[in-house]
Amino acid sequence: MEVYIKDISANDKQGLEWATECASNSLCLSRKVGAVIKSNPFDMHVYGYNRPPAALAACSVVGTCNNNERGQCTRCIHAENWAIKHWDTRHRAATIYITCPPCHSCALEIIHANIRRVVCYTHPKADREAIARLLEAGVKFIEVMP
C-alpha cells in the first residue's frame, strides 16, 4: 500500500528538512511534529508545528501531555492543521512534508485542502486507515525511511 523510498529528490529532501526544523519549535512534550506545504519548488510555502490553541497552556507549561491510545497529545493542534489553516486551497498540485504520517483527522484535512502529495518519515504507530483514505482520494503517499 505504501511506498518506502531511501533516495528522494532534492526538493523532497529539502521539504523534509524544513519540516524537521519546524518540529523543533513544537510546544508538545510527547512528540515534536512539523509540516511544510509547497505547491512547487519555487513558490512560497507555509508551515506548522504541533502546539496548543492560544487559550490553552502548552504541555511544557502544564508539565505533561494528555495522550490518546496512539500516543497523540490531545492538548495540541497537529502540525498539518496549523499549516493547512494558512494554505490557499486553490493550489491543486501541492505537497505536504511531515515528520511522521498523518492521523485520520489530518488525512481528511489534507484531502479537503486539495493537497496531492504527502511525503513523510515512517513511524511505527502510523494510522493505516488514514493512509488508505489518502490513497482512495488519489493523494500520492510516500513514506521515507529516515
N, CA, C and O atoms as CSV, one atom per row, in Angstrom:
chain,resi,resn,atom,element,x,y,z
A,1,MET,N,N,0.819,-1.192,0.000
A,1,MET,CA,C,0.000,0.000,0.000
A,1,MET,C,C,0.865,1.258,0.000
A,1,MET,O,O,0.568,2.196,-0.740
A,2,GLU,N,N,1.930,1.307,0.812
A,2,GLU,CA,C,2.762,2.488,0.897
A,2,GLU,C,C,4.008,2.327,0.039
A,2,GLU,O,O,4.333,1.227,-0.409
A,3,VAL,N,N,4.687,3.423,-0.179
A,3,VAL,CA,C,5.942,3.415,-0.899
A,3,VAL,C,C,7.033,3.793,0.089
A,3,VAL,O,O,6.972,4.852,0.715
A,4,TYR,N,N,8.022,2.935,0.228
A,4,TYR,CA,C,9.143,3.226,1.106
A,4,TYR,C,C,10.349,3.545,0.234
A,4,TYR,O,O,10.785,2.703,-0.552
A,5,ILE,N,N,10.876,4.718,0.360
A,5,ILE,CA,C,11.946,5.179,-0.513
A,5,ILE,C,C,13.117,5.659,0.326
A,5,ILE,O,O,12.925,6.364,1.317
A,6,LYS,N,N,14.323,5.286,-0.062
A,6,LYS,CA,C,15.505,5.802,0.618
A,6,LYS,C,C,16.057,7.008,-0.127
A,6,LYS,O,O,16.462,7.987,0.501
A,7,ASP,N,N,16.080,6.955,-1.449
A,7,ASP,CA,C,16.604,8.056,-2.252
A,7,ASP,C,C,15.428,8.882,-2.763
A,7,ASP,O,O,14.577,8.385,-3.500
A,8,ILE,N,N,15.396,10.140,-2.362
A,8,ILE,CA,C,14.322,11.023,-2.794
A,8,ILE,C,C,14.931,12.216,-3.518
A,8,ILE,O,O,16.142,12.429,-3.470
A,9,SER,N,N,14.087,12.988,-4.186
A,9,SER,CA,C,14.571,14.151,-4.925
A,9,SER,C,C,15.121,15.201,-3.961
A,9,SER,O,O,14.825,15.187,-2.766
A,10,ALA,N,N,15.918,16.099,-4.500
A,10,ALA,CA,C,16.480,17.180,-3.684
A,10,ALA,C,C,15.363,18.053,-3.114
A,10,ALA,O,O,15.461,18.510,-1.975
A,11,ASN,N,N,14.303,18.291,-3.892
A,11,ASN,CA,C,13.180,19.102,-3.408
A,11,ASN,C,C,12.467,18.421,-2.250
A,11,ASN,O,O,12.123,19.069,-1.262
A,12,ASP,N,N,12.243,17.103,-2.370
A,12,ASP,CA,C,11.591,16.373,-1.289
A,12,ASP,C,C,12.485,16.322,-0.047
A,12,ASP,O,O,11.998,16.427,1.079
A,13,LYS,N,N,13.777,16.162,-0.256
A,13,LYS,CA,C,14.711,16.147,0.877
A,13,LYS,C,C,14.674,17.497,1.592
A,13,LYS,O,O,14.650,17.552,2.822
A,14,GLN,N,N,14.669,18.576,0.826
A,14,GLN,CA,C,14.614,19.908,1.419
A,14,GLN,C,C,13.300,20.112,2.176
A,14,GLN,O,O,13.300,20.686,3.265
A,15,GLY,N,N,12.184,19.649,1.611
A,15,GLY,CA,C,10.892,19.764,2.283
A,15,GLY,C,C,10.878,19.046,3.615
A,15,GLY,O,O,10.358,19.573,4.599
A,16,LEU,N,N,11.447,17.845,3.661
A,16,LEU,CA,C,11.519,17.101,4.926
A,16,LEU,C,C,12.465,17.771,5.924
A,16,LEU,O,O,12.219,17.747,7.130
A,17,GLU,N,N,13.537,18.362,5.421
A,17,GLU,CA,C,14.451,19.090,6.310
A,17,GLU,C,C,13.744,20.292,6.925
A,17,GLU,O,O,13.904,20.561,8.115
A,18,TRP,N,N,12.955,21.025,6.116
A,18,TRP,CA,C,12.198,22.165,6.633
A,18,TRP,C,C,11.179,21.702,7.666
A,18,TRP,O,O,11.005,22.346,8.700
A,19,ALA,N,N,10.502,20.582,7.389
A,19,ALA,CA,C,9.517,20.058,8.344
A,19,ALA,C,C,10.202,19.687,9.662
A,19,ALA,O,O,9.658,19.939,10.737
A,20,THR,N,N,11.376,19.098,9.582
A,20,THR,CA,C,12.133,18.741,10.779
A,20,THR,C,C,12.534,19.988,11.560
A,20,THR,O,O,12.487,20.002,12.790
A,21,GLU,N,N,12.925,21.020,10.846
A,21,GLU,CA,C,13.263,22.284,11.504
A,21,GLU,C,C,12.031,22.876,12.195
A,21,GLU,O,O,12.125,23.377,13.316
A,22,CYS,N,N,10.882,22.818,11.525
A,22,CYS,CA,C,9.631,23.303,12.136
A,22,CYS,C,C,9.315,22.513,13.403
A,22,CYS,O,O,8.891,23.088,14.405
A,23,ALA,N,N,9.520,21.210,13.359
A,23,ALA,CA,C,9.218,20.353,14.517
A,23,ALA,C,C,9.992,20.774,15.755
A,23,ALA,O,O,9.525,20.576,16.876
A,24,SER,N,N,11.158,21.345,15.563
A,24,SER,CA,C,11.957,21.766,16.716
A,24,SER,C,C,11.284,22.899,17.491
A,24,SER,O,O,11.653,23.164,18.636
A,25,ASN,N,N,10.304,23.568,16.883
A,25,ASN,CA,C,9.556,24.637,17.560
A,25,ASN,C,C,8.367,24.121,18.351
A,25,ASN,O,O,7.708,24.894,19.047
A,26,SER,N,N,8.081,22.835,18.258
A,26,SER,CA,C,6.905,22.255,18.892
A,26,SER,C,C,6.870,22.528,20.391
A,26,SER,O,O,7.902,22.526,21.062
A,27,LEU,N,N,5.671,22.760,20.900
A,27,LEU,CA,C,5.476,23.010,22.325
A,27,LEU,C,C,4.913,21.782,23.041
A,27,LEU,O,O,4.464,21.875,24.183
A,28,CYS,N,N,4.939,20.634,22.366
A,28,CYS,CA,C,4.422,19.387,22.926
A,28,CYS,C,C,5.576,18.593,23.543
A,28,CYS,O,O,6.684,18.570,23.006
A,29,LEU,N,N,5.303,17.954,24.658
A,29,LEU,CA,C,6.340,17.159,25.323
A,29,LEU,C,C,6.444,15.745,24.763
A,29,LEU,O,O,7.522,15.152,24.791
A,30,SER,N,N,5.328,15.187,24.248
A,30,SER,CA,C,5.340,13.780,23.847
A,30,SER,C,C,5.860,13.553,22.428
A,30,SER,O,O,6.526,12.550,22.170
A,31,ARG,N,N,5.568,14.458,21.520
A,31,ARG,CA,C,6.000,14.258,20.144
A,31,ARG,C,C,6.156,15.601,19.461
A,31,ARG,O,O,5.255,16.438,19.507
A,32,LYS,N,N,7.287,15.805,18.833
A,32,LYS,CA,C,7.536,17.041,18.097
A,32,LYS,C,C,7.317,16.752,16.613
A,32,LYS,O,O,8.043,15.970,16.001
A,33,VAL,N,N,6.286,17.411,16.044
A,33,VAL,CA,C,5.920,17.182,14.647
A,33,VAL,C,C,5.946,18.515,13.911
A,33,VAL,O,O,5.507,19.539,14.434
A,34,GLY,N,N,6.468,18.485,12.688
A,34,GLY,CA,C,6.486,19.660,11.828
A,34,GLY,C,C,5.902,19.328,10.480
A,34,GLY,O,O,5.959,18.180,10.039
A,35,ALA,N,N,5.331,20.339,9.807
A,35,ALA,CA,C,4.747,20.158,8.477
A,35,ALA,C,C,5.028,21.391,7.628
A,35,ALA,O,O,4.991,22.518,8.120
A,36,VAL,N,N,5.308,21.164,6.350
A,36,VAL,CA,C,5.527,22.236,5.384
A,36,VAL,C,C,4.730,21.905,4.141
A,36,VAL,O,O,4.749,20.766,3.674
A,37,ILE,N,N,4.020,22.904,3.594
A,37,ILE,CA,C,3.262,22.717,2.343
A,37,ILE,C,C,3.883,23.606,1.278
A,37,ILE,O,O,4.114,24.794,1.503
A,38,LYS,N,N,4.153,23.016,0.111
A,38,LYS,CA,C,4.685,23.756,-1.040
A,38,LYS,C,C,3.901,23.345,-2.278
A,38,LYS,O,O,3.532,22.181,-2.430
A,39,SER,N,N,3.647,24.313,-3.168
A,39,SER,CA,C,2.975,23.953,-4.416
A,39,SER,C,C,3.966,23.615,-5.510
A,39,SER,O,O,3.639,22.838,-6.408
A,40,ASN,N,N,5.152,24.164,-5.467
A,40,ASN,CA,C,6.260,23.748,-6.324
A,40,ASN,C,C,7.537,24.279,-5.692
A,40,ASN,O,O,7.470,25.074,-4.755
A,41,PRO,N,N,8.698,23.857,-6.182
A,41,PRO,CA,C,9.951,24.218,-5.511
A,41,PRO,C,C,10.214,25.720,-5.424
A,41,PRO,O,O,11.007,26.152,-4.587
A,42,PHE,N,N,9.568,26.522,-6.266
A,42,PHE,CA,C,9.898,27.942,-6.317
A,42,PHE,C,C,8.861,28.830,-5.640
A,42,PHE,O,O,9.102,30.022,-5.448
A,43,ASP,N,N,7.719,28.271,-5.279
A,43,ASP,CA,C,6.663,29.054,-4.643
A,43,ASP,C,C,6.909,29.224,-3.154
A,43,ASP,O,O,7.716,28.520,-2.547
A,44,MET,N,N,6.193,30.172,-2.591
A,44,MET,CA,C,6.184,30.343,-1.151
A,44,MET,C,C,5.604,29.070,-0.527
A,44,MET,O,O,4.918,28.293,-1.191
A,45,HIS,N,N,5.883,28.885,0.703
A,45,HIS,CA,C,5.373,27.720,1.411
A,45,HIS,C,C,4.820,28.170,2.767
A,45,HIS,O,O,5.111,29.267,3.243
A,46,VAL,N,N,4.027,27.305,3.363
A,46,VAL,CA,C,3.518,27.545,4.711
A,46,VAL,C,C,3.973,26.396,5.598
A,46,VAL,O,O,4.315,25.319,5.108
A,47,TYR,N,N,3.974,26.628,6.884
A,47,TYR,CA,C,4.460,25.594,7.787
A,47,TYR,C,C,3.627,25.576,9.066
A,47,TYR,O,O,2.864,26.500,9.350
A,48,GLY,N,N,3.795,24.507,9.820
A,48,GLY,CA,C,3.133,24.382,11.105
A,48,GLY,C,C,3.888,23.398,11.974
A,48,GLY,O,O,4.662,22.578,11.480
A,49,TYR,N,N,3.657,23.487,13.258
A,49,TYR,CA,C,4.198,22.524,14.211
A,49,TYR,C,C,3.148,22.346,15.293
A,49,TYR,O,O,2.329,23.236,15.522
A,50,ASN,N,N,3.169,21.197,15.961
A,50,ASN,CA,C,2.116,20.929,16.941
A,50,ASN,C,C,2.285,21.802,18.172
A,50,ASN,O,O,3.358,21.902,18.768
A,51,ARG,N,N,1.164,22.431,18.520
A,51,ARG,CA,C,1.110,23.325,19.675
A,51,ARG,C,C,-0.349,23.532,20.057
A,51,ARG,O,O,-1.243,23.305,19.242
A,52,PRO,N,N,-0.595,23.961,21.286
A,52,PRO,CA,C,-1.987,24.132,21.710
A,52,PRO,C,C,-2.591,25.416,21.147
A,52,PRO,O,O,-1.859,26.319,20.742
A,53,PRO,N,N,-3.917,25.502,21.118
A,53,PRO,CA,C,-4.549,26.776,20.766
A,53,PRO,C,C,-4.175,27.826,21.814
A,53,PRO,O,O,-3.776,27.487,22.928
A,54,ALA,N,N,-4.305,29.078,21.454
A,54,ALA,CA,C,-3.870,30.178,22.325
A,54,ALA,C,C,-4.524,30.143,23.710
A,54,ALA,O,O,-3.916,30.584,24.685
A,55,ALA,N,N,-5.739,29.634,23.808
A,55,ALA,CA,C,-6.453,29.631,25.090
A,55,ALA,C,C,-5.970,28.536,26.051
A,55,ALA,O,O,-6.367,28.530,27.216
A,56,LEU,N,N,-5.129,27.620,25.586
A,56,LEU,CA,C,-4.629,26.537,26.438
A,56,LEU,C,C,-3.127,26.706,26.680
A,56,LEU,O,O,-2.392,27.172,25.809
A,57,ALA,N,N,-2.700,26.328,27.844
A,57,ALA,CA,C,-1.273,26.349,28.161
A,57,ALA,C,C,-0.569,25.204,27.425
A,57,ALA,O,O,-1.151,24.142,27.202
A,58,ALA,N,N,0.672,25.439,27.060
A,58,ALA,CA,C,1.470,24.416,26.376
A,58,ALA,C,C,1.768,23.261,27.325
A,58,ALA,O,O,1.787,23.431,28.544
A,59,CYS,N,N,1.998,22.095,26.751
A,59,CYS,CA,C,2.350,20.907,27.544
A,59,CYS,C,C,3.562,21.191,28.419
A,59,CYS,O,O,3.630,20.753,29.567
A,60,SER,N,N,4.518,21.930,27.861
A,60,SER,CA,C,5.731,22.237,28.613
A,60,SER,C,C,5.438,23.110,29.837
A,60,SER,O,O,6.166,23.049,30.827
A,61,VAL,N,N,4.382,23.918,29.776
A,61,VAL,CA,C,3.987,24.750,30.911
A,61,VAL,C,C,3.226,23.911,31.939
A,61,VAL,O,O,3.466,24.012,33.142
A,62,VAL,N,N,2.298,23.076,31.438
A,62,VAL,CA,C,1.493,22.222,32.309
A,62,VAL,C,C,2.359,21.119,32.921
A,62,VAL,O,O,2.108,20.669,34.039
A,63,GLY,N,N,3.372,20.693,32.179
A,63,GLY,CA,C,4.279,19.668,32.673
A,63,GLY,C,C,3.948,18.262,32.227
A,63,GLY,O,O,4.634,17.314,32.609
A,64,THR,N,N,2.898,18.107,31.417
A,64,THR,CA,C,2.511,16.780,30.932
A,64,THR,C,C,1.667,16.905,29.668
A,64,THR,O,O,1.119,17.967,29.372
A,65,CYS,N,N,1.575,15.806,28.935
A,65,CYS,CA,C,0.689,15.717,27.770
A,65,CYS,C,C,-0.472,14.793,28.116
A,65,CYS,O,O,-0.319,13.880,28.927
A,66,ASN,N,N,-1.601,15.018,27.522
A,66,ASN,CA,C,-2.743,14.107,27.637
A,66,ASN,C,C,-2.760,13.287,26.351
A,66,ASN,O,O,-3.340,13.715,25.353
A,67,ASN,N,N,-2.134,12.121,26.364
A,67,ASN,CA,C,-2.008,11.327,25.148
A,67,ASN,C,C,-3.154,10.336,24.990
A,67,ASN,O,O,-3.648,9.769,25.964
A,68,ASN,N,N,-3.571,10.139,23.718
A,68,ASN,CA,C,-4.561,9.109,23.424
A,68,ASN,C,C,-3.846,7.781,23.178
A,68,ASN,O,O,-2.636,7.679,23.376
A,69,GLU,N,N,-4.600,6.755,22.742
A,69,GLU,CA,C,-4.022,5.413,22.565
A,69,GLU,C,C,-2.950,5.343,21.492
A,69,GLU,O,O,-2.142,4.414,21.498
A,70,ARG,N,N,-2.919,6.301,20.565
A,70,ARG,CA,C,-1.894,6.324,19.520
A,70,ARG,C,C,-0.682,7.172,19.915
A,70,ARG,O,O,0.239,7.356,19.119
A,71,GLY,N,N,-0.690,7.678,21.127
A,71,GLY,CA,C,0.423,8.498,21.582
A,71,GLY,C,C,0.338,9.938,21.118
A,71,GLY,O,O,1.319,10.677,21.200
A,72,GLN,N,N,-0.834,10.345,20.627
A,72,GLN,CA,C,-1.019,11.721,20.162
A,72,GLN,C,C,-1.524,12.578,21.318
A,72,GLN,O,O,-2.440,12.194,22.045
A,73,CYS,N,N,-0.916,13.727,21.467
A,73,CYS,CA,C,-1.314,14.650,22.522
A,73,CYS,C,C,-2.689,15.235,22.195
A,73,CYS,O,O,-2.905,15.731,21.089
A,74,THR,N,N,-3.592,15.179,23.128
A,74,THR,CA,C,-4.941,15.719,22.913
A,74,THR,C,C,-5.029,17.184,23.335
A,74,THR,O,O,-6.112,17.769,23.296
A,75,ARG,N,N,-3.925,17.778,23.732
A,75,ARG,CA,C,-3.873,19.183,24.119
A,75,ARG,C,C,-3.477,20.054,22.927
A,75,ARG,O,O,-3.832,21.232,22.880
A,76,CYS,N,N,-2.750,19.493,21.973
A,76,CYS,CA,C,-2.180,20.266,20.867
A,76,CYS,C,C,-2.941,20.081,19.549
A,76,CYS,O,O,-3.508,19.024,19.271
A,77,ILE,N,N,-2.928,21.139,18.761
A,77,ILE,CA,C,-3.395,21.066,17.375
A,77,ILE,C,C,-2.229,20.515,16.563
A,77,ILE,O,O,-1.079,20.903,16.773
A,78,HIS,N,N,-2.527,19.620,15.646
A,78,HIS,CA,C,-1.476,18.960,14.881
A,78,HIS,C,C,-0.814,19.920,13.885
A,78,HIS,O,O,-1.428,20.879,13.418
A,79,ALA,N,N,0.438,19.636,13.580
A,79,ALA,CA,C,1.242,20.466,12.683
A,79,ALA,C,C,0.577,20.639,11.320
A,79,ALA,O,O,0.587,21.732,10.755
A,80,GLU,N,N,-0.001,19.558,10.795
A,80,GLU,CA,C,-0.656,19.630,9.488
A,80,GLU,C,C,-1.807,20.636,9.509
A,80,GLU,O,O,-1.989,21.398,8.560
A,81,ASN,N,N,-2.578,20.633,10.593
A,81,ASN,CA,C,-3.710,21.564,10.694
A,81,ASN,C,C,-3.249,23.008,10.759
A,81,ASN,O,O,-3.875,23.878,10.153
A,82,TRP,N,N,-2.163,23.285,11.483
A,82,TRP,CA,C,-1.639,24.646,11.528
A,82,TRP,C,C,-1.209,25.090,10.136
A,82,TRP,O,O,-1.488,26.222,9.740
A,83,ALA,N,N,-0.537,24.221,9.388
A,83,ALA,CA,C,-0.082,24.585,8.046
A,83,ALA,C,C,-1.274,24.770,7.099
A,83,ALA,O,O,-1.324,25.747,6.351
A,84,ILE,N,N,-2.221,23.846,7.128
A,84,ILE,CA,C,-3.385,23.925,6.238
A,84,ILE,C,C,-4.206,25.178,6.516
A,84,ILE,O,O,-4.775,25.771,5.600
A,85,LYS,N,N,-4.265,25.572,7.773
A,85,LYS,CA,C,-5.012,26.774,8.164
A,85,LYS,C,C,-4.528,28.011,7.400
A,85,LYS,O,O,-5.305,28.931,7.145
A,86,HIS,N,N,-3.243,28.027,7.039
A,86,HIS,CA,C,-2.647,29.178,6.346
A,86,HIS,C,C,-2.410,28.922,4.860
A,86,HIS,O,O,-1.761,29.721,4.184
A,87,TRP,N,N,-2.931,27.820,4.359
A,87,TRP,CA,C,-2.707,27.427,2.968
A,87,TRP,C,C,-3.854,27.893,2.090
A,87,TRP,O,O,-5.017,27.837,2.491
A,88,ASP,N,N,-3.526,28.351,0.896
A,88,ASP,CA,C,-4.533,28.722,-0.097
A,88,ASP,C,C,-4.935,27.442,-0.823
A,88,ASP,O,O,-4.176,26.928,-1.644
A,89,THR,N,N,-6.121,26.930,-0.525
A,89,THR,CA,C,-6.541,25.621,-1.042
A,89,THR,C,C,-6.802,25.612,-2.544
A,89,THR,O,O,-7.123,24.562,-3.101
A,90,ARG,N,N,-6.672,26.752,-3.207
A,90,ARG,CA,C,-6.827,26.761,-4.670
A,90,ARG,C,C,-5.639,26.120,-5.369
A,90,ARG,O,O,-5.741,25.730,-6.532
A,91,HIS,N,N,-4.497,26.006,-4.664
A,91,HIS,CA,C,-3.341,25.318,-5.232
A,91,HIS,C,C,-3.646,23.832,-5.250
A,91,HIS,O,O,-3.887,23.239,-4.199
A,92,ARG,N,N,-3.641,23.221,-6.426
A,92,ARG,CA,C,-4.029,21.814,-6.527
A,92,ARG,C,C,-2.859,20.851,-6.641
A,92,ARG,O,O,-3.052,19.645,-6.493
A,93,ALA,N,N,-1.675,21.335,-6.893
A,93,ALA,CA,C,-0.538,20.433,-7.077
A,93,ALA,C,C,0.410,20.476,-5.882
A,93,ALA,O,O,1.613,20.267,-6.039
A,94,ALA,N,N,-0.111,20.739,-4.712
A,94,ALA,CA,C,0.734,20.926,-3.534
A,94,ALA,C,C,1.213,19.605,-2.941
A,94,ALA,O,O,0.596,18.553,-3.108
A,95,THR,N,N,2.333,19.708,-2.245
A,95,THR,CA,C,2.902,18.598,-1.475
A,95,THR,C,C,3.011,19.045,-0.029
A,95,THR,O,O,3.415,20.174,0.249
A,96,ILE,N,N,2.651,18.159,0.892
A,96,ILE,CA,C,2.879,18.415,2.311
A,96,ILE,C,C,3.982,17.486,2.786
A,96,ILE,O,O,3.950,16.281,2.536
A,97,TYR,N,N,4.950,18.058,3.469
A,97,TYR,CA,C,6.060,17.317,4.046
A,97,TYR,C,C,5.826,17.276,5.551
A,97,TYR,O,O,5.627,18.315,6.181
A,98,ILE,N,N,5.850,16.079,6.127
A,98,ILE,CA,C,5.525,15.903,7.541
A,98,ILE,C,C,6.588,15.002,8.176
A,98,ILE,O,O,7.118,14.099,7.528
A,99,THR,N,N,6.885,15.255,9.427
A,99,THR,CA,C,7.901,14.451,10.107
A,99,THR,C,C,7.389,13.079,10.539
A,99,THR,O,O,8.164,12.264,11.039
A,100,CYS,N,N,6.088,12.810,10.355
A,100,CYS,CA,C,5.513,11.488,10.612
A,100,CYS,C,C,4.227,11.359,9.788
A,100,CYS,O,O,3.693,12.379,9.353
A,101,PRO,N,N,3.714,10.158,9.559
A,101,PRO,CA,C,2.478,10.011,8.797
A,101,PRO,C,C,1.303,10.699,9.506
A,101,PRO,O,O,1.274,10.761,10.735
A,102,PRO,N,N,0.342,11.212,8.741
A,102,PRO,CA,C,-0.784,11.920,9.355
A,102,PRO,C,C,-1.769,10.976,10.042
A,102,PRO,O,O,-1.901,9.809,9.672
A,103,CYS,N,N,-2.454,11.512,11.048
A,103,CYS,CA,C,-3.545,10.768,11.678
A,103,CYS,C,C,-4.764,10.832,10.756
A,103,CYS,O,O,-4.727,11.497,9.721
A,104,HIS,N,N,-5.825,10.152,11.125
A,104,HIS,CA,C,-7.019,10.099,10.292
A,104,HIS,C,C,-7.613,11.489,10.057
A,104,HIS,O,O,-7.942,11.838,8.923
A,105,SER,N,N,-7.749,12.272,11.110
A,105,SER,CA,C,-8.315,13.613,11.002
A,105,SER,C,C,-7.467,14.505,10.093
A,105,SER,O,O,-8.004,15.232,9.257
A,106,CYS,N,N,-6.152,14.449,10.255
A,106,CYS,CA,C,-5.261,15.253,9.414
A,106,CYS,C,C,-5.298,14.779,7.962
A,106,CYS,O,O,-5.220,15.597,7.046
A,107,ALA,N,N,-5.414,13.480,7.744
A,107,ALA,CA,C,-5.522,12.960,6.378
A,107,ALA,C,C,-6.749,13.541,5.682
A,107,ALA,O,O,-6.681,13.936,4.518
A,108,LEU,N,N,-7.867,13.589,6.398
A,108,LEU,CA,C,-9.081,14.170,5.813
A,108,LEU,C,C,-8.892,15.650,5.520
A,108,LEU,O,O,-9.371,16.141,4.498
A,109,GLU,N,N,-8.203,16.369,6.400
A,109,GLU,CA,C,-7.914,17.791,6.169
A,109,GLU,C,C,-7.013,17.968,4.942
A,109,GLU,O,O,-7.208,18.893,4.154
A,110,ILE,N,N,-6.040,17.089,4.784
A,110,ILE,CA,C,-5.139,17.132,3.628
A,110,ILE,C,C,-5.935,16.947,2.343
A,110,ILE,O,O,-5.735,17.681,1.375
A,111,ILE,N,N,-6.828,15.977,2.332
A,111,ILE,CA,C,-7.683,15.737,1.155
A,111,ILE,C,C,-8.534,16.961,0.867
A,111,ILE,O,O,-8.620,17.402,-0.279
A,112,HIS,N,N,-9.156,17.510,1.889
A,112,HIS,CA,C,-10.040,18.671,1.732
A,112,HIS,C,C,-9.281,19.899,1.228
A,112,HIS,O,O,-9.856,20.729,0.525
A,113,ALA,N,N,-8.006,20.025,1.576
A,113,ALA,CA,C,-7.194,21.174,1.174
A,113,ALA,C,C,-6.620,21.038,-0.231
A,113,ALA,O,O,-5.832,21.884,-0.653
A,114,ASN,N,N,-6.994,20.003,-0.959
A,114,ASN,CA,C,-6.530,19.770,-2.336
A,114,ASN,C,C,-5.029,19.511,-2.432
A,114,ASN,O,O,-4.415,19.798,-3.460
A,115,ILE,N,N,-4.446,18.981,-1.385
A,115,ILE,CA,C,-3.028,18.621,-1.414
A,115,ILE,C,C,-2.923,17.264,-2.089
A,115,ILE,O,O,-3.646,16.335,-1.728
A,116,ARG,N,N,-2.036,17.139,-3.064
A,116,ARG,CA,C,-1.992,15.942,-3.907
A,116,ARG,C,C,-0.870,14.980,-3.569
A,116,ARG,O,O,-0.868,13.850,-4.058
A,117,ARG,N,N,0.092,15.397,-2.742
A,117,ARG,CA,C,1.202,14.518,-2.361
A,117,ARG,C,C,1.493,14.677,-0.878
A,117,ARG,O,O,1.442,15.780,-0.333
A,118,VAL,N,N,1.799,13.550,-0.231
A,118,VAL,CA,C,2.266,13.542,1.152
A,118,VAL,C,C,3.617,12.843,1.151
A,118,VAL,O,O,3.744,11.715,0.676
A,119,VAL,N,N,4.621,13.524,1.688
A,119,VAL,CA,C,5.942,12.939,1.851
A,119,VAL,C,C,6.259,13.021,3.341
A,119,VAL,O,O,6.260,14.107,3.920
A,120,CYS,N,N,6.526,11.877,3.956
A,120,CYS,CA,C,6.757,11.866,5.406
A,120,CYS,C,C,7.756,10.785,5.775
A,120,CYS,O,O,8.036,9.873,4.997
A,121,TYR,N,N,8.287,10.913,6.986
A,121,TYR,CA,C,9.126,9.856,7.532
A,121,TYR,C,C,8.233,8.741,8.082
A,121,TYR,O,O,7.107,8.990,8.513
A,122,THR,N,N,8.738,7.537,8.061
A,122,THR,CA,C,7.993,6.400,8.605
A,122,THR,C,C,7.863,6.544,10.122
A,122,THR,O,O,8.674,7.210,10.767
A,123,HIS,N,N,6.844,5.917,10.672
A,123,HIS,CA,C,6.651,5.910,12.124
A,123,HIS,C,C,5.933,4.616,12.492
A,123,HIS,O,O,4.999,4.224,11.792
A,124,PRO,N,N,6.337,3.941,13.564
A,124,PRO,CA,C,5.739,2.648,13.905
A,124,PRO,C,C,4.250,2.713,14.262
A,124,PRO,O,O,3.551,1.705,14.160
A,125,LYS,N,N,3.762,3.875,14.675
A,125,LYS,CA,C,2.350,3.991,15.048
A,125,LYS,C,C,1.521,4.672,13.955
A,125,LYS,O,O,0.510,5.309,14.251
A,126,ALA,N,N,1.942,4.542,12.702
A,126,ALA,CA,C,1.210,5.171,11.597
A,126,ALA,C,C,-0.220,4.638,11.525
A,126,ALA,O,O,-0.462,3.447,11.718
A,127,ASP,N,N,-1.142,5.521,11.251
A,127,ASP,CA,C,-2.561,5.176,11.118
A,127,ASP,C,C,-2.799,4.692,9.686
A,127,ASP,O,O,-2.920,5.499,8.764
A,128,ARG,N,N,-2.864,3.372,9.508
A,128,ARG,CA,C,-3.002,2.790,8.168
A,128,ARG,C,C,-4.350,3.116,7.525
A,128,ARG,O,O,-4.443,3.182,6.300
A,129,GLU,N,N,-5.388,3.321,8.324
A,129,GLU,CA,C,-6.680,3.754,7.771
A,129,GLU,C,C,-6.564,5.147,7.175
A,129,GLU,O,O,-7.154,5.427,6.132
A,130,ALA,N,N,-5.813,6.018,7.824
A,130,ALA,CA,C,-5.603,7.376,7.311
A,130,ALA,C,C,-4.893,7.321,5.960
A,130,ALA,O,O,-5.255,8.042,5.031
A,131,ILE,N,N,-3.889,6.470,5.859
A,131,ILE,CA,C,-3.155,6.322,4.601
A,131,ILE,C,C,-4.080,5.774,3.517
A,131,ILE,O,O,-4.017,6.207,2.366
A,132,ALA,N,N,-4.935,4.826,3.881
A,132,ALA,CA,C,-5.900,4.273,2.920
A,132,ALA,C,C,-6.836,5.361,2.385
A,132,ALA,O,O,-7.163,5.367,1.199
A,133,ARG,N,N,-7.273,6.291,3.264
A,133,ARG,CA,C,-8.155,7.385,2.822
A,133,ARG,C,C,-7.427,8.298,1.843
A,133,ARG,O,O,-8.002,8.735,0.847
A,134,LEU,N,N,-6.148,8.587,2.132
A,134,LEU,CA,C,-5.370,9.424,1.216
A,134,LEU,C,C,-5.290,8.781,-0.173
A,134,LEU,O,O,-5.529,9.428,-1.193
A,135,LEU,N,N,-4.948,7.495,-0.180
A,135,LEU,CA,C,-4.827,6.784,-1.455
A,135,LEU,C,C,-6.166,6.704,-2.180
A,135,LEU,O,O,-6.226,6.850,-3.401
A,136,GLU,N,N,-7.232,6.474,-1.432
A,136,GLU,CA,C,-8.577,6.421,-2.010
A,136,GLU,C,C,-8.931,7.742,-2.703
A,136,GLU,O,O,-9.631,7.744,-3.715
A,137,ALA,N,N,-8.449,8.859,-2.158
A,137,ALA,CA,C,-8.731,10.183,-2.715
A,137,ALA,C,C,-7.758,10.566,-3.830
A,137,ALA,O,O,-7.847,11.660,-4.386
A,138,GLY,N,N,-6.838,9.673,-4.152
A,138,GLY,CA,C,-5.890,9.954,-5.226
A,138,GLY,C,C,-4.670,10.752,-4.796
A,138,GLY,O,O,-3.956,11.293,-5.641
A,139,VAL,N,N,-4.424,10.834,-3.494
A,139,VAL,CA,C,-3.255,11.536,-2.981
A,139,VAL,C,C,-2.070,10.572,-3.023
A,139,VAL,O,O,-2.158,9.449,-2.526
A,140,LYS,N,N,-0.975,11.011,-3.612
A,140,LYS,CA,C,0.225,10.184,-3.656
A,140,LYS,C,C,0.871,10.212,-2.272
A,140,LYS,O,O,1.102,11.283,-1.711
A,141,PHE,N,N,1.160,9.036,-1.726
A,141,PHE,CA,C,1.709,8.919,-0.375
A,141,PHE,C,C,3.078,8.279,-0.448
A,141,PHE,O,O,3.235,7.174,-0.968
A,142,ILE,N,N,4.076,8.985,0.082
A,142,ILE,CA,C,5.458,8.495,0.067
A,142,ILE,C,C,5.991,8.509,1.488
A,142,ILE,O,O,6.085,9.566,2.112
A,143,GLU,N,N,6.338,7.340,1.999
A,143,GLU,CA,C,6.982,7.235,3.313
A,143,GLU,C,C,8.474,7.055,3.082
A,143,GLU,O,O,8.903,6.215,2.291
A,144,VAL,N,N,9.237,7.845,3.776
A,144,VAL,CA,C,10.687,7.821,3.613
A,144,VAL,C,C,11.315,7.230,4.863
A,144,VAL,O,O,11.023,7.649,5.983
A,145,MET,N,N,12.178,6.257,4.652
A,145,MET,CA,C,12.927,5.684,5.774
A,145,MET,C,C,13.976,6.698,6.203
A,145,MET,O,O,14.766,7.149,5.374
A,146,PRO,N,N,14.000,7.066,7.474
A,146,PRO,CA,C,14.992,8.070,7.923
A,146,PRO,C,C,16.408,7.528,7.837
A,146,PRO,O,O,17.360,8.233,8.172
